[in-house]
Amino acid sequence: MSKVKTNKSVFEPWKLGNLTLKNRIIKAATFEGLAQGGVPDERLVQFHEKFAAGGAGVVTVAYGAVNDDARTFDHQMCMQDDRIMDVLKKVTSTIHKHGAVASLQLAHCGMQTRYSKLSSKPFSYSASWGLNPYGLLSGIPFMRPMPEKVIEQTCDDYAISAKRAVEAGFDMLELHMGHGYLFSQFMSPAYNTRRDKFGGSLENRMRFPRLALRRVREAVGPDVPIVVKLNLQDGFEGGSTLDDCIEASKIIEQDGDASLLVLTGGFSAKSPMYLFRGPSAIKPLIAIQKNFIAKLVYTLAAKKFPDMPFKEMFFLEDAKKVRAAVNMPIALVGGIKSMANFKTVMNEDFDGIVLGRTLIHEPDLPKIYESGEKSTSGCISCNRCVAHIDSDDGVICPINVEMASEAA
């Protein structure tokens, strides 16, 4: 089907479900690294206030593990931990104070974990049997198929987590079905070799994430927008393809439980730079680690972090094929940096623009662009911010820190 080019403005109000957003700019769910010991503190409030004050229409908090085993790292919050609720309520009220919408990413890492409490098992759940490259040197060397009773419980955990998020004041929810997390593992033919009703055809491989999405919708009712973050491609041979994404998008649209698709790509355990593009993040990641094992893990994984050529709007061409196949709202992520990029994405009939690194570098970029003060971002896509997910201070833009130091 051929879509007609539109004249949408990124700065116009946008109605998503029953929620009115002040513009079409969404701060991406970029893991903040600000929940040491699993409990966020005042720094999480300050981190997200910058983006709300800077003009983003939606500010997305990451990563909300739906149960204790769903954490990738020790310093991630579990949505069923009562200790996090007061901080999350403060996060949402602060975002609301600036006229922005608060969104929360709900996720389960599956086999992509180094969470220390899992080392006593010593396995993590996934779609099928295999090695866990994330946890190989952290006492979690294996992944095993998630049994059906655990799948059912995990779907319930998504619903419980969603209700708690709404209680904490979040207006929107995001279910992560990309980047090699648990749902992505089930959807990828490279990781899902099951022979039961959760394996085989794409429709069967999607059965688990669709069931979780349905439970979340039932838990929060019809008025809370639910975002699905979906891979265009996994970015490695044998993984999910663009054709898979197109068919998956059609299925999600037909089910009617999701409000918005965010189209992304890459698989953290196999093709992490497919998501980021540009210089490899591996050397900064190695440098920031505090213990030998962590340094060794990233050193051994260096081959999976090759430099990848960066170009602006690097997911656009694939995303246009999905846009042509479905009518539901779609937002685009990936190298969207300038006002010219914003206009291109809008003219291609996408509904929202998702920004990560550019806002970490310049949180007030939406206000700057809207005012006409400038039209290009100072972010150089160096990927050094990625390494700071493992730092005690959380995610920062090192370029900004260096500039501030030089000016002092």
Secondary structure, 3 states (H helix, E strand, C coil): CCCCCCCCCCCCCEEECCEEECCCEEECCCCCCCCHHHCCCHHHHHHHHHHHHCCCCEEEEEEEECCHHHCCCCCCEECCCHHHHHHHHHHHHHHHHCCCEEEEEEECCCCCCCCHHHHHCCEEEECCCEECCCCCCCCCCEEEECCHHHHHHHHHHHHHHHHHHHHCCCCEEEEEECECCHHHHHHCCCCCCCCCCCCCCHHHHCHHHHHHHHHHHHHHCCCCCEEEEEECCCCCCCCCCHHHHHHHHHHHHHHCCCCEEEEECCECCCCHHHHHCECCCHHHHHHHCCCHHHHHHHHHCHHHCCCECCCCCCCHHHHHHHHCCCCCCEEEECCCCCHHHHHHHHHCCCCEEEECHHHHHCCCHHHHHHHCCCCCCCCCCCCHHHHHHHCCCCCCCHHHHHHHHHHC
